[in-house]
Amino acid sequence: MRIQKQILKISGLSLCVVMMIGACSAQTPQKSIHSPDGWVVKYGVVNGATTQPDAIVSELRLVAKSFGESPSVSKPFRYKGTTTVGVFYGVRNHTAANVPMTGLILSDFNDKKQVETAVMYDTASRFPRTLQPMMQTVFKEWRPGGAAAASGSPGRSSATPASGSQAAKGSGPVPSLHTVVARDNSATIGLPDGWTLDPRSGSSAMMARGPHGEQININMSKFAIDPSMGSNGMILQRMGPQRGTLYYPFRGDLVKSFPDMFQAWRRANGEPPVRLQVDEIKPMPAQPNDHCAAAQGHVDLGAGMQALTANMCAFNPTAQSMGDYLVRLSFIAVPSALADQEKTTTQAIVQSYKVNQQVMNQQTAAGIAAVNANTRMLEKETQIQIDHIHEIGRQADARYAEADRQRVESSQRFDQQEENISRYGQGFSNYILDQNVIEYSDYNGNVYHETVPNNIAYSLAKHLPDKVEIVDTPNYIPEIDFRK
């Protein structure tokens, strides 16, 4: 996305014309909220304003008066499905060392047909981080007629409504969760009363079971073998399938392969095939050598058909791997009759999932140490051969150098895959929570990322296409968009 230093420009719409008309009437006192973090929110009726542009222009004049210069303004936009309109603005605070400020003004009519506004602002550097809490505060307190319908979307995540409130229609209240830890301390997850953690959880994979047959499985992984590669098919015929290994030809198209690979995953666990109905499946953003798909449908895991939400990723086999590749799977299965009722619960559980990166790093180091120990044994055997035949020794050195190069590449791929675990885990969490990461810049051209609800992301991307861009999962920035 092309980033410009000035992201907020005056629109050619009616706002510019209205700003030239005489001064607005004095406003009645509006309620103000000053956060200890520095951001400010105010809202209330705008006296003398009969239209939303009038009210927004009145607020912009107050902004100019407060900060000592006329603000730059974005194109007006409207929240989908509501009568709420808004603009972003940028201005320098001449009363405080010319600090750049960024703000948002929303306008709508109340039940008495009076025009109201909600204004929020912070320093340009903090605004990307504080926009969401400001929106939450606004839509918790400010309830004009049209904005009320949108208050659940911009104002808060559907997985974390205000205490005592209900989530989306058909969902229950947010449950109280208690944290449980994987046996190897590699990950944690919050579970409600009645839910249990599968003791096999570990290596960042978490598998939880609910009291009504619900299942939540996050970041499970298996090594897979393509039987059509090299001698794999002959070895498979001679030795038979090994428990825990997935056998399936690598096709690189998870949209087509997901149903069969899901069944192959069960075979690897020694489980029978299941009745699987895929209602919708689409590719997910992934790295160039990775392939991911998100699926929704129904599955019978032994207790009747359940609503299924899943994603699966397969990582390209390398030339040296002889058809071996890695597969990741996460899915939620809830009895169909309880799917809407338990949506809030499953979202809260998924959102609570965290990886203990320190433990994962230790496990990675242990794996590398095992490889190194094996390498040292090979070196000793090689040295014996060198003592007898120098030519064989030179050839052994060449083989070792190649093996070392491959080991370094393997370690680097492993580190990248572990980062991808966190990246795509966050992508899956965002998918479940109906939210997206957006990229935009402040008044000085500094680029920021922010995770916001989907309706805000799509609205900003649509109305500010040259300023705001939705970030695909592969472009998530570590420690900003997800925790490694």
ABEGO torsion letter per residue (X at the ends): XBBBABABBBBABAAAAAAABBBBBBBBBBBBBBBAAGBBBBBEBBBGBABAAAAAAAAAAAAAAAAGBBBBBBBBBBBBGBABBBBBBBBBBAABGGBBBBBBBBBBBBAAGBBBBBBBBBBAAAAAAAAAAAAAAAAAABBBAAAAAAAAAAABBAABBBBGBBBBBGBBBBBBBBBBBBAAGABBBBBBBGBBBBAABEGGBBBBBBAAGBBBBBGBBBBBBBAABEAAAAAAAAAEBBBGBBBBBBAGBAAAAAAAAAAAAAAAAGBBBBBBBBABBBBBBBBAABBBBBBBEBBBAGAEBBBBBBBBBBBBBBAAAGGBBBBBBBBBBBBAAAAAAAAAAAAAAAAABBBBAAAAAAAAAAAAAAAAAAAAAAAAAAAAAAAABAAAAAAAAAAAAAAAAAAAAAAAAAAAAAAAAAAAAAAAAAAAAGBBBBBBBBAAGBBBBBBBBAAAAAAAAAABAAABBBBBAAABBBGAABBX
